[in-house]
């Protein structure tokens, strides 16, 4: 039925409906949640939610206005002639789009894309990244992203024709790649080196193997080589008896704080005071061993295990000295004792709780995770950090130490909580991103603030400054996990948008933290502080490159997504190649800086044992990505550069496998065999082909061939030559 109309001045006037405005009788918080308020002050719902201080009523208690709607008369103003004009425009637009689609089909049926040469992108070197100091005269990340979107409509479709890797070769290489990260049957998601390997097969072989769970009998036999020969320890007394002498403990802890603690920020003064308290307790009481906190022992043994191997060489002649693997197992047994204590009946005393010292166990967790990752047990590190986060949440570490509802905390307690929380946060992101698995921590579950960049005396706290920048990068990686590496496979535009955010983050870094910035003189820093700054820059640049590479690798090698626009597909391939070359050159240069740090911030620095995780595995992944992408699509301008980078990677893997004993060298050995298998032949500058056999067939011949590569690559190993550009 039409609304009543009355003629007035020759025009029809429609009577519009007015909405009644009612008084608001609920408080603001209940109104937001659309819950029934009992109209007390504070109301019971706000009190139950712990936000009684937010319970209030607005000064103008009126209901929100009804949503604006066009008057009915406006709907009658469009004439038939206006509608005809709109229809004609739409038909014209459809005709234009059909013509463009037909031209695109004709172009895509021209030369085979796998044999064509890709025109070089705006990057002419081994990198697609422009440092902020060089942004003048070059395109900003925002402009680069806009150019990429423009190229989507200009370029023709790129069909990646996989180079068939036979099933035997794929079985060997995928097995080596899998056990470099996790056990068989454990999930490794999109964007990994396994995806890159699978992209050069016929794709008839299943990508994922599941862990069988239907049988009562396991085919797994006793391990040929155990992680450690330490016997199982059940009590704190047995654990304390495994402590080395005070001299050995001091030697290892001193080396840890000098060479390793730049990454964890454990307060040295507090640690030494607490350690002295432990020694005094053990010497003055007969039953003191049972009173030592198991979480403290977990941290102590984790520090002993994480000490550099140079310190172990100094104490090897002491009878009570054990290996770092043994001390690691002692830390894990201390963790097991903590779990057993939590299964006991809770005590009613406020002075004694199984939760005491949980923060110390959380502080030790990143050390133990890194120890596992450096030995190729990345999946175990991911599991361990997840358990550590649960322990942290159980004692409220997700709430800021300055939270007003906390009981009065000491300054040391606040510092330990903050350092432990952000250590867990960064470990959660790194392992989840590397394995493309779900993360545990999300921004909405905690409110811990970042550490102040300044000390109480007004001086700069270098550790806090570097950690805050790393946390900012890890927040972006966490966002990338949710958007790009989750169950849903988004469009390529989502990956480029995330890549754009990473480039913007890098552009906002202070000059001293930008890797390619020319920061040669920092008079306010001594040599030790410059070394810490250089190592922080290594971590930032490594994860920046890993973050960008995995995004484009996931987008270009993933399966199960609808066909993407041709231009953005090609752009993703170009980014994969450029970023792989840059990451390889960066990690090989960092490894070549193993001999020492001279204070030159313009060159890479060897960060210590953490290179065996971030450096070695990222070098492995970048090398596999480069080989697999280049076998599918020819980019003539990059062939020589890519071959030189791969030669450097092979040389470094060989050097690591020769230098590192036991577990720390296994990842490099596996990477070397994978590269030899999938690459097959190496093209030298002279044009000669060098055939490399598999390691298991003739390791001596591999060494001889690598010596030839070493000579051919001598010039490129110079840090000045690599990073003088």
Phi, psi and omega per residue, in radians:
X1 nan 2.288 -3.123
X2 -1.282 2.587 3.097
X3 -1.173 2.659 -3.122
X4 -1.130 2.436 3.135
X5 -2.191 2.604 3.095
X6 -2.288 2.238 3.134
X7 -1.184 2.346 -3.138
X8 -2.649 1.944 -3.118
X9 1.143 0.482 3.123
X10 1.421 0.017 -3.134
X11 -2.067 2.677 3.103
X12 -1.544 2.231 3.127
X13 -1.894 2.191 -3.123
X14 -1.676 2.315 3.105
X15 -1.437 1.997 -3.049
X16 -1.522 2.605 -3.122
X17 -1.432 2.350 3.093
X18 -1.841 2.456 -3.128
X19 -1.601 2.302 3.115
X20 -1.250 2.309 -3.121
X21 -1.707 2.026 -3.059
X22 -1.766 2.687 3.075
X23 -1.184 2.461 3.080
X24 -1.535 2.104 -3.049
X25 -1.849 -0.076 3.127
X26 -1.815 2.718 3.102
X27 -1.249 2.942 -3.058
X28 -1.078 -0.765 -3.086
X29 -1.136 -0.732 3.116
X30 -1.200 -0.593 3.092
X31 -1.118 -0.736 3.126
X32 -1.057 -0.707 -3.083
X33 -1.557 -0.026 -3.128
X34 0.969 0.822 3.105
X35 -2.025 2.741 -3.100
X36 -1.384 2.142 -3.096
X37 -1.641 2.477 3.116
X38 -1.507 0.025 3.008
X39 1.164 0.325 2.970
X40 -1.516 2.977 3.112
X41 -2.352 1.907 -0.081
X42 -1.314 2.702 -3.111
X43 -1.309 2.821 -3.056
X44 -1.157 -0.595 -3.139
X45 -1.171 -0.732 3.099
X46 -1.134 -0.652 3.109
X47 -1.143 -0.762 -3.127
X48 -1.156 -0.529 3.120
X49 -1.473 -0.079 3.130
X50 1.365 0.363 -3.139
X51 -2.156 0.707 -3.119
X52 -1.044 -0.520 -3.117
X53 -1.250 -0.232 3.131
X54 -1.697 -0.080 -3.100
X55 -1.243 2.040 -3.100
X56 -2.740 2.854 3.038
X57 -1.993 2.528 3.125
X58 -1.230 2.618 -3.109
X59 -1.130 -0.526 3.082
X60 -1.950 1.603 -2.995
X61 -1.372 1.132 3.093
X62 -1.980 2.576 3.091
X63 -1.154 2.641 3.128
X64 -1.095 2.527 -3.079
X65 -1.124 2.699 3.109
X66 -1.168 2.602 3.129
X67 -1.046 2.426 -3.092
X68 -1.168 2.340 3.087
X69 -2.224 2.514 3.099
X70 -1.171 2.492 3.105
X71 -1.096 2.697 -3.101
X72 -1.069 -0.516 -3.130
X73 -1.142 -0.519 -3.118
X74 -1.179 -0.494 -3.137
X75 -1.276 -0.269 -3.091
X76 -1.688 -0.085 -3.019
X77 -1.397 -0.386 -3.141
X78 -1.241 2.139 -3.131
X79 -1.589 2.945 3.128
X80 -1.140 -0.556 3.130
X81 -1.163 -0.676 3.095
X82 -1.105 -0.736 3.131
X83 -1.119 -0.658 3.111
X84 -1.129 -0.647 3.111
X85 -1.121 -0.761 3.133
X86 -1.100 -0.734 -3.128
X87 -1.122 -0.697 3.131
X88 -1.113 -0.703 3.118
X89 -1.131 -0.718 -3.138
X90 -1.138 -0.707 3.107
X91 -1.108 -0.688 3.112
X92 -1.112 -0.725 3.128
X93 -1.121 -0.702 3.118
X94 -1.103 -0.696 3.126
X95 -1.110 -0.696 3.113
X96 -1.125 -0.766 -3.135
X97 -1.139 -0.647 3.109
X98 -1.145 -0.659 3.089
X99 -1.125 -0.748 3.131
X100 -1.129 -0.689 3.128
X101 -1.125 -0.698 3.132
X102 -1.136 -0.699 3.106
X103 -1.144 -0.663 3.121
X104 -1.134 -0.661 3.108
X105 -1.151 -0.689 3.121
X106 -1.133 -0.677 -3.138
X107 -1.226 -0.639 -3.110
X108 -1.224 -0.344 3.107
X109 -1.568 0.023 3.074
X110 -1.400 -2.647 -2.929
X111 -0.844 2.604 3.111
X112 -1.089 2.082 -3.082
X113 -1.068 -0.470 -3.095
X114 -1.207 -0.271 -3.128
X115 -1.913 0.041 -3.079
X116 -1.605 2.800 3.132
X117 -1.627 2.261 3.130
X118 -1.408 2.255 3.054
X119 -1.132 2.482 -3.107
X120 -1.117 2.543 3.106
X121 -1.415 -2.973 -3.123
X122 -1.111 -0.316 3.100
X123 -1.547 2.252 -3.136
X124 -1.879 -0.101 3.131
X125 -1.855 -2.691 -3.126
X126 -1.464 0.057 -3.051
X127 -2.274 2.625 3.030
X128 -1.788 0.189 -3.044
X129 -1.887 2.313 3.042
X130 -1.862 2.212 3.131
X131 -1.255 2.668 -3.098
X132 -1.019 -0.554 3.134
X133 -1.195 -0.273 -3.125
X134 -1.917 0.160 -3.066
X135 -1.211 -0.425 3.069
X136 -1.214 2.218 -3.096
X137 1.572 -0.223 3.078
X138 -2.109 3.028 -3.112
X139 -1.430 2.451 3.051
X140 -1.272 2.854 3.102
X141 -0.959 -0.644 -3.134
X142 -1.139 -0.736 3.124
X143 -1.174 -0.666 3.097
X144 -1.066 -0.695 3.141
X145 -1.170 -0.684 3.102
X146 -1.128 -0.665 3.107
X147 -1.126 -0.689 3.117
X148 -1.059 -0.735 3.121
X149 -1.139 -0.614 3.101
X150 -1.144 -0.675 -3.109
X151 -1.202 -0.361 3.116
X152 -1.048 -0.643 -3.105
X153 -1.537 -0.173 -3.055
X154 -1.756 -0.599 -2.992
X155 -1.505 2.780 3.091
X156 -1.542 2.906 -3.079
X157 -1.133 2.428 3.102
X158 -1.943 1.889 3.053
X159 -1.652 2.025 3.141
X160 -1.427 1.907 3.105
X161 -1.513 1.893 -3.074
X162 -1.121 2.433 3.034
X163 -1.411 2.020 -3.014
X164 -1.103 2.036 2.998
X165 -1.668 2.117 -3.037
X166 -1.070 2.791 -3.017
X167 -1.077 -0.653 3.140
X168 -1.125 -0.809 3.141
X169 -1.129 -0.704 3.111
X170 -1.156 -0.659 3.108
X171 -1.061 -0.732 -3.141
X172 -1.197 -0.881 -3.052
X173 -1.184 -0.713 3.136
X174 -1.179 -0.586 3.078
X175 -1.130 -0.806 3.130
X176 -1.119 -0.700 3.121
X177 -1.156 -0.703 -3.131
X178 -1.110 -0.870 -3.065
X179 -1.305 -0.133 2.999
X180 -1.333 -0.245 -3.113
X181 -2.133 -0.664 -3.015
X182 -2.784 3.046 3.068
X183 -1.350 2.822 3.054
X184 -1.069 2.446 -3.134
X185 1.560 -0.153 3.090
X186 -1.576 2.527 -2.979
X187 -1.360 2.302 2.968
X188 -2.265 2.089 -2.902
X189 -1.541 -2.773 -3.021
X190 -1.154 2.485 3.075
X191 1.560 0.126 -3.117
X192 -1.570 3.028 3.098
X193 -1.181 -0.397 3.048
X194 -1.155 -0.667 3.065
X195 -1.135 -0.681 3.126
X196 -1.112 -0.734 3.120
X197 -1.150 -0.718 -3.114
X198 -1.165 -0.427 -3.105
X199 -1.245 -0.289 3.138
X200 -1.829 0.351 3.047
X201 -1.871 3.116 3.047
X202 -1.285 -0.107 3.107
X203 1.124 0.342 3.037
X204 -1.515 -0.449 3.100
X205 -1.344 2.341 -3.139
X206 -1.036 2.468 -3.138
X207 -1.300 -0.663 -3.051
X208 -2.000 2.393 2.982
X209 -1.863 2.326 -3.118
X210 -1.671 2.728 3.094
X211 -1.472 2.065 -3.075
X212 -1.200 2.393 -3.063
X213 -2.336 0.203 -3.026
X214 -1.678 -0.096 -3.092
X215 -1.902 2.604 3.075
X216 -1.450 -0.366 -3.097
X217 -1.776 2.296 3.122
X218 -1.764 2.463 3.078
X219 -1.467 -0.030 -3.125
X220 -1.333 2.130 3.126
X221 -1.650 3.067 3.092
X222 -1.031 2.398 -3.109
X223 -1.085 2.447 3.105
X224 -1.095 -0.718 3.140
X225 -2.262 2.024 3.121
X226 -1.305 2.760 3.113
X227 -1.083 -0.657 -3.142
X228 -2.681 2.663 3.102
X229 -1.594 0.158 3.138
X230 -1.105 2.277 3.062
X231 -1.216 2.768 -3.106
X232 -1.206 2.346 -3.099
X233 -1.970 2.313 -3.059
X234 -1.941 -0.368 -3.043
X235 -2.223 2.805 3.105
X236 -1.159 -0.596 3.127
X237 -1.043 -0.775 3.109
X238 -1.139 -0.610 -3.132
X239 -1.201 -0.735 3.127
X240 -1.140 -0.606 3.130
X241 -1.149 -0.324 3.105
X242 -1.487 -0.024 3.108
X243 -1.183 2.410 3.055
X244 -1.305 -3.134 -3.136
X245 -1.155 2.868 -3.130
X246 -1.076 -0.598 -3.138
X247 -1.160 -0.742 3.125
X248 -1.163 -0.765 3.124
X249 -1.053 -0.735 3.140
X250 -1.158 -0.709 3.133
X251 -1.101 -0.789 -3.104
X252 -1.243 -0.726 -3.133
X253 -1.203 -0.655 3.100
X254 -1.081 -0.728 3.103
X255 -1.166 -0.631 3.110
X256 -1.086 -0.866 -3.105
X257 -1.189 -0.443 3.138
X258 -1.399 -0.679 -2.972
X259 -2.005 -0.332 -2.985
X260 -2.074 -0.572 -2.968
X261 -1.206 -0.165 3.081
X262 -1.001 -0.367 -3.095
X263 -1.631 -0.437 -3.010
X264 -1.908 -0.491 3.078
X265 1.200 0.562 3.078
X266 -1.211 2.175 -3.092
X267 -1.070 2.007 -3.038
X268 -1.189 -0.716 -3.122
X269 -1.093 -0.773 3.086
X270 -1.094 -0.760 -3.082
X271 -1.077 -0.786 -3.118
X272 -1.146 -0.654 3.094
X273 -1.140 -0.727 3.124
X274 -1.198 -0.638 3.099
X275 -1.135 -0.714 3.084
X276 -1.099 -0.644 3.088
X277 -1.079 -0.691 3.121
X278 -1.143 -0.803 -3.134
X279 -1.071 -0.730 3.141
X280 -1.116 -0.693 3.127
X281 -1.138 -0.704 -3.131
X282 -1.202 -0.526 -3.091
X283 -1.474 -0.437 -2.997
X284 -1.785 -0.201 -3.099
X285 -2.288 2.445 -3.134
X286 -1.272 -0.593 -3.105
X287 -1.813 0.409 -3.041
X288 -1.180 -0.487 -3.066
X289 -1.036 -0.652 -3.112
X290 -1.248 -0.217 -3.114
X291 -1.726 -0.046 3.085
X292 -1.304 2.298 -3.109
X293 -1.214 2.277 -3.106
X294 -1.152 -0.557 3.089
X295 -1.141 -0.661 3.079
X296 -1.106 -0.749 3.110
X297 -1.118 -0.604 3.078
X298 -1.063 -0.766 3.118
X299 -1.193 -0.733 -3.117
X300 -1.087 -0.837 -3.140
X301 -1.190 -0.565 3.085
X302 -1.120 -0.682 3.100
X303 -1.176 -0.723 3.106
X304 -1.084 -0.721 -3.136
X305 -1.182 -0.552 -3.064
X306 -1.502 -0.052 3.127
X307 -1.097 2.578 -3.128
X308 -1.116 2.667 -3.105
X309 -1.132 -0.410 3.086
X310 -1.074 -0.584 3.097
X311 -1.239 -0.602 3.113
X312 -1.178 -0.529 3.091
X313 -1.186 -0.515 3.134
X314 -1.257 -0.490 -3.028
X315 -1.932 0.172 -3.035
X316 -1.147 -0.356 -3.113
X317 -1.462 -0.102 3.107
X318 -1.413 2.394 -3.033
X319 -1.184 -0.577 -3.052
X320 -1.467 0.030 -3.074
X321 -1.368 2.359 3.053
X322 -1.976 3.068 3.125
X323 -1.420 2.892 3.112
X324 -1.130 -0.574 3.083
X325 -1.098 -0.660 3.114
X326 -1.143 -0.751 3.124
X327 -1.173 -0.593 3.054
X328 -1.084 -0.773 3.128
X329 -1.137 -0.597 3.061
X330 -1.088 -0.710 3.095
X331 -1.105 -0.708 3.128
X332 -1.194 -0.594 3.084
X333 -1.230 -0.612 3.038
X334 -1.089 -0.682 3.081
X335 -1.102 -0.670 3.111
X336 -1.143 -0.670 3.106
X337 -1.112 -0.679 3.092
X338 -1.052 -0.756 3.122
X339 -1.101 -0.688 3.108
X340 -1.117 -0.666 3.139
X341 -1.123 -0.571 3.130
X342 -1.256 -0.302 3.097
X343 -1.454 -0.147 3.103
X344 -1.304 2.825 3.098
X345 -1.143 2.222 -3.119
X346 -1.036 2.464 3.109
X347 -1.515 2.636 -3.129
X348 -1.443 -0.153 -3.090
X349 -1.370 2.384 3.069
X350 -1.264 -0.319 -3.029
X351 -1.590 -0.087 -3.058
X352 -2.491 2.089 -3.105
X353 -2.585 2.532 3.083
X354 -1.157 -0.320 -3.141
X355 -1.427 -0.180 3.129
X356 -1.064 2.292 3.115
X357 1.531 0.063 -3.133
X358 -1.012 -0.622 3.132
X359 -1.050 -0.640 3.133
X360 -1.167 -0.678 3.071
X361 -1.120 -0.664 3.085
X362 -1.183 -0.600 3.089
X363 -1.162 -0.548 3.138
X364 -1.411 -0.383 -3.029
X365 -1.047 -0.820 3.106
X366 -1.041 -0.589 3.099
X367 -1.119 -0.774 -3.135
X368 -1.194 -0.650 3.109
X369 -1.114 -0.779 3.135
X370 -1.127 -0.620 3.108
X371 -1.079 -0.738 3.107
X372 -1.174 -0.772 -3.087
X373 -1.115 -0.631 3.126
X374 -1.165 -0.249 3.117
X375 -1.924 0.355 3.051
X376 1.410 0.130 -3.122
X377 -1.762 1.017 -3.063
X378 -1.169 -0.666 3.124
X379 -1.103 -0.687 3.113
X380 -1.165 -0.613 3.087
X381 -1.131 -0.701 3.110
X382 -1.087 -0.722 3.115
X383 -1.150 -0.741 -3.067
X384 -1.154 -0.718 -3.127
X385 -1.195 -0.548 3.067
X386 -1.111 -0.702 3.083
X387 -1.176 -0.668 3.098
X388 -1.105 -0.660 3.114
X389 -1.138 -0.698 3.089
X390 -1.062 -0.733 3.099
X391 -1.102 -0.703 3.133
X392 -1.126 -0.737 3.115
X393 -1.114 -0.568 -3.086
X394 -1.169 -0.435 3.131
X395 -1.903 0.308 3.009
X396 1.318 0.412 -3.140
X397 -1.234 -0.211 3.093
X398 -1.357 -0.153 3.023
X399 -1.701 2.449 -3.065
X400 -1.039 2.455 3.122
X401 -1.023 -0.359 3.121
X402 -1.578 0.136 3.116
X403 -0.977 2.289 -2.983
X404 -1.223 -0.262 3.140
X405 -1.543 -0.100 3.086
X406 -1.238 2.599 2.912
X407 -1.125 2.745 -3.097
X408 -0.948 2.151 3.140
X409 -1.859 2.585 3.028
X410 -1.324 2.847 3.120
X411 -1.108 -0.665 3.117
X412 -1.134 -0.708 3.130
X413 -1.093 -0.753 3.121
X414 -1.095 -0.751 -3.118
X415 -1.136 -0.764 -3.140
X416 -1.112 -0.716 3.133
X417 -1.109 -0.771 -3.107
X418 -1.157 -0.780 -3.141
X419 -1.125 -0.727 -3.131
X420 -1.160 -0.694 -3.110
X421 -1.120 -0.859 -3.096
X422 -1.231 -0.474 3.014
X423 -1.122 -0.752 3.082
X424 -1.146 -0.698 -3.135
X425 -1.049 -0.830 -3.118
X426 -1.180 -0.673 3.105
X427 -1.138 -0.675 3.119
X428 -1.026 -0.774 -3.103
X429 -1.249 -0.745 -3.051
X430 -1.122 -0.831 -3.093
X431 -1.281 -0.664 3.097
X432 -1.122 -0.680 -3.112
X433 -1.246 -0.703 -3.109
X434 -1.160 -0.635 -3.129
X435 -1.617 -0.092 -3.067
X436 0.962 0.826 3.089
X437 -1.999 2.904 3.130
X438 -1.085 2.551 3.042
X439 -1.575 2.808 -3.113
X440 -1.667 -0.733 -3.058
X441 -1.678 2.325 3.033
X442 -2.190 2.701 -3.001
X443 -0.991 -0.528 -3.040
X444 -1.343 -0.081 -3.057
X445 -1.767 -0.017 -3.130
X446 -2.564 2.814 3.120
X447 -2.365 0.496 -3.138
X448 -1.274 2.190 -3.131
X449 -1.439 2.773 3.100
X450 -1.229 2.764 3.140
X451 -1.275 2.633 3.138
X452 -1.213 2.369 3.114
X453 -1.277 -0.121 -3.108
X454 -2.059 2.516 3.035
X455 -1.374 2.993 -3.126
X456 -1.102 -0.506 -3.131
X457 -1.519 0.128 3.105
X458 1.577 -0.066 3.114
X459 -1.441 2.847 -3.096
X460 -1.411 2.300 3.077
X461 -1.634 1.732 -3.021
X462 -1.114 -0.642 3.132
X463 -1.115 -0.821 -3.118
X464 -1.097 -0.697 -3.137
X465 -1.081 -0.862 3.137
X466 -1.119 -0.731 -3.140
X467 -1.102 -0.686 3.138
X468 -1.095 -0.674 3.094
X469 -1.179 -0.690 3.120
X470 -1.145 -0.708 3.110
X471 -1.067 -0.711 3.101
X472 -1.054 -0.710 3.093
X473 -1.163 -0.723 -3.137
X474 -1.152 -0.530 3.060
X475 -1.110 -0.678 3.087
X476 -1.173 -0.699 3.096
X477 -1.118 -0.641 3.064
X478 -1.102 -0.694 3.067
X479 -1.120 -0.679 3.116
X480 -1.142 -0.622 3.091
X481 -1.056 -0.769 -3.098
X482 -1.224 -0.692 -3.027
X483 -1.523 -0.611 -2.931
X484 -2.023 -0.399 -3.040
X485 -2.047 0.321 -3.120
X486 -1.576 -2.892 -3.096
X487 -1.126 -0.754 3.125
X488 -1.245 2.474 3.121
X489 -1.852 1.707 -3.044
X490 -1.316 3.064 3.129
X491 -1.249 2.877 -3.138
X492 -1.108 -0.459 3.125
X493 -1.088 -0.595 3.120
X494 -1.123 -0.690 3.127
X495 -1.167 -0.714 3.123
X496 -1.203 -0.590 3.079
X497 -1.132 -0.706 3.105
X498 -1.188 -0.674 3.079
X499 -1.095 -0.674 3.091
X500 -1.069 -0.693 3.106
X501 -1.129 -0.687 3.104
X502 -1.123 -0.702 3.114
X503 -1.166 -0.648 3.072
X504 -1.131 -0.687 3.090
X505 -1.061 -0.779 -3.127
X506 -1.121 -0.608 -3.140
X507 -1.217 -0.411 -3.126
X508 -1.535 -0.126 -3.132
X509 -1.108 2.548 3.023
X510 -1.064 2.688 -3.072
X511 -0.954 -0.637 -3.087
X512 -1.220 -0.277 3.119
X513 -1.810 -0.035 3.060
X514 -1.496 2.157 -2.943
X515 -1.086 -0.738 -3.057
X516 -1.583 0.062 3.094
X517 -1.279 2.599 -3.078
X518 -1.541 1.479 3.127
X519 -2.001 1.593 -3.074
X520 -1.758 -0.433 -3.060
X521 -2.252 2.033 2.995
X522 -2.209 1.534 -2.976
X523 -1.090 -0.435 -3.095
X524 -1.367 -0.127 -3.121
X525 -1.909 2.406 3.027
X526 -1.498 -3.126 -3.061
X527 -1.101 -0.719 3.141
X528 -1.114 -0.701 3.131
X529 -1.214 -0.639 3.075
X530 -1.118 -0.599 3.106
X531 -1.153 -0.714 3.088
X532 -1.112 -0.769 3.126
X533 -1.068 -0.739 3.133
X534 -1.111 -0.666 3.125
X535 -1.235 -0.662 3.066
X536 -1.099 -0.701 3.089
X537 -1.103 -0.638 3.090
X538 -1.059 -0.824 -3.129
X539 -1.090 -0.770 -3.128
X540 -1.086 -0.835 -3.084
X541 -1.227 -0.620 3.122
X542 -1.088 -0.873 -3.088
X543 -1.309 -0.432 3.009
X544 -1.121 -0.788 3.125
X545 -1.230 -0.723 3.097
X546 -1.052 -0.765 -3.124
X547 -1.036 -0.805 -3.120
X548 -1.231 -0.744 -3.106
X549 -1.095 -0.785 -3.102
X550 -1.141 -0.551 3.092
X551 -1.070 -0.906 -3.087
X552 -1.263 -0.565 3.089
X553 -1.156 -0.713 3.106
X554 -1.131 -0.676 -3.102
X555 -1.233 -0.624 -3.039
X556 -1.591 -0.423 -3.087
X557 -1.894 -0.123 -3.129
X558 -1.229 2.794 -3.126
X559 -2.156 2.727 3.058
X560 1.629 0.325 3.128
X561 -2.058 2.631 3.114
X562 -1.106 2.646 3.124
X563 -0.944 2.434 -3.086
X564 -1.774 2.826 3.085
X565 -0.971 2.492 -3.001
X566 -1.126 -0.710 -3.073
X567 -1.115 -0.748 -3.103
X568 -1.268 -0.478 3.052
X569 -1.134 -0.809 -3.139
X570 -1.154 -0.673 3.114
X571 -1.093 -0.679 3.090
X572 -1.099 -0.678 3.090
X573 -1.129 -0.745 3.112
X574 -1.052 -0.747 3.132
X575 -1.124 -0.680 3.103
X576 -1.023 -0.815 -3.102
X577 -1.146 -0.850 -3.095
X578 -1.122 -0.773 -3.134
X579 -1.192 -0.628 3.092
X580 -1.087 -0.783 3.130
X581 -1.102 -0.766 -3.133
X582 -1.120 -0.735 -3.139
X583 -1.149 -0.693 3.103
X584 -1.098 -0.822 -3.126
X585 -1.114 -0.673 -3.139
X586 -1.156 -0.798 -3.098
X587 -1.259 -0.633 3.089
X588 -1.179 -0.663 3.089
X589 -1.157 -0.655 3.092
X590 -1.136 -0.713 3.109
X591 -1.138 -0.681 3.136
X592 -1.168 -0.293 3.083
X593 -1.517 0.309 -3.093
X594 -1.066 -0.494 -3.034
X595 -1.128 -0.448 3.112
X596 2.725 2.970 -3.129
X597 -1.989 2.207 -3.089
X598 -1.833 0.098 3.121
X599 1.673 0.052 3.139
X600 -1.516 1.860 -3.095
X601 -1.391 -0.134 3.131
X602 -1.426 -0.156 -3.129
X603 -1.969 2.737 3.076
X604 -1.112 2.828 3.126
X605 -2.295 2.507 3.054
X606 -1.348 2.067 -2.981
X607 -1.410 -0.075 -3.066
X608 1.875 -2.707 -3.054
X609 -1.140 -0.335 3.129
X610 -1.151 -0.300 3.071
X611 -1.075 -0.505 -3.113
X612 -1.170 -0.286 3.014
X613 -1.787 -1.273 -3.095
X614 -1.039 -0.784 -3.065
X615 -1.257 -0.919 -3.041
X616 -1.192 -0.792 -3.103
X617 -1.243 -0.662 3.089
X618 -1.190 -0.594 3.054
X619 -1.144 -0.700 3.083
X620 -1.052 -0.878 -3.084
X621 -1.152 -0.734 -3.139
X622 -1.141 -0.676 -3.133
X623 -1.148 -0.794 3.116
X624 -1.121 -0.722 3.116
X625 -1.070 -0.736 -3.115
X626 -1.135 -0.783 -3.136
X627 -1.115 -0.823 -3.058
X628 -1.184 -0.680 3.130
X629 -1.205 -0.743 -3.101
X630 -1.205 -0.418 3.078
X631 -1.355 -0.294 -3.136
X632 -1.688 -0.461 -3.072
X633 -2.537 2.190 -3.066
X634 -1.504 2.182 3.025
X635 -2.130 1.629 -2.955
X636 -0.997 -0.706 -3.086
X637 -1.130 -0.336 -3.069
X638 -1.844 -0.052 -3.033
X639 -1.087 -0.890 -3.121
X640 -1.094 -0.720 3.140
X641 -1.135 -0.716 3.140
X642 -1.161 -0.730 3.122
X643 -1.098 -0.708 3.111
X644 -1.120 -0.695 3.118
X645 -1.140 -0.743 3.138
X646 -1.156 -0.647 3.067
X647 -1.048 -0.740 3.107
X648 -1.103 -0.724 -3.139
X649 -1.110 -0.771 3.125
X650 -1.080 -0.723 3.134
X651 -1.082 -0.740 -3.124
X652 -1.197 -0.747 3.102
X653 -1.040 -0.709 3.121
X654 -1.134 -0.731 3.134
X655 -1.126 -0.703 3.139
X656 -1.164 -0.754 -3.136
X657 -1.118 -0.502 3.100
X658 -1.414 -0.598 -3.051
X659 -1.443 -0.718 -3.044
X660 -1.510 2.353 3.120
X661 -1.701 2.482 3.006
X662 1.241 -2.368 -2.951
X663 -1.167 -0.572 -3.062
X664 -1.225 -0.282 3.123
X665 -1.779 -0.045 -3.057
X666 -1.213 -0.660 -3.137
X667 -1.092 -0.735 3.126
X668 -1.126 -0.688 3.122
X669 -1.118 -0.750 3.107
X670 -1.142 -0.735 3.133
X671 -1.071 -0.684 -3.130
X672 -1.099 -0.763 -3.125
X673 -1.219 -0.633 3.098
X674 -1.094 -0.807 -3.122
X675 -1.128 -0.709 3.121
X676 -1.097 -0.654 -3.084
X677 -1.259 -0.811 -3.032
X678 -1.458 -0.410 -3.141
X679 -1.580 -0.694 3.036
X680 1.347 -1.017 -3.064
X681 -2.335 2.558 3.138
X682 -1.992 2.282 -3.092
X683 -1.670 2.050 -3.128
X684 -1.537 2.927 3.106
X685 -1.066 -0.506 -3.116
X686 -1.362 -0.152 3.139
X687 1.564 0.081 -3.140
X688 -1.537 2.660 3.125
X689 -1.778 2.310 3.120
X690 -2.013 2.051 -3.132
X691 -1.543 2.218 -3.141
X692 -1.920 2.121 3.079
X693 -1.325 2.950 3.082
X694 -1.241 2.644 -3.090
X695 -1.066 -0.725 -3.056
X696 -1.200 -0.341 -3.137
X697 -1.450 -0.861 -3.062
X698 -2.661 1.459 -3.093
X699 -1.122 -0.525 3.137
X700 -1.168 -0.703 3.139
X701 -1.177 -0.600 3.062
X702 -1.082 -0.746 3.134
X703 -1.080 -0.710 3.132
X704 -1.151 -0.722 3.123
X705 -1.138 -0.664 3.131
X706 -1.188 -0.481 3.063
X707 -1.135 -0.645 3.083
X708 -1.152 -0.718 3.070
X709 -1.108 -0.629 -3.125
X710 -1.091 -0.717 3.136
X711 -1.201 -0.738 -3.119
X712 -1.164 -0.438 -3.061
X713 -1.791 0.199 -3.039
X714 -1.065 -0.681 -3.111
X715 -1.185 -0.664 -3.082
X716 -1.288 -0.236 -3.124
X717 -1.409 -0.243 3.141
X718 -1.158 2.216 3.139
X719 -1.083 -0.599 3.139
X720 -1.148 -0.681 -3.128
X721 -1.241 -0.653 -3.061
X722 -1.283 -0.721 -2.993
X723 -2.027 0.364 3.016
X724 -1.469 -0.208 -3.115
X725 -1.192 nan nan
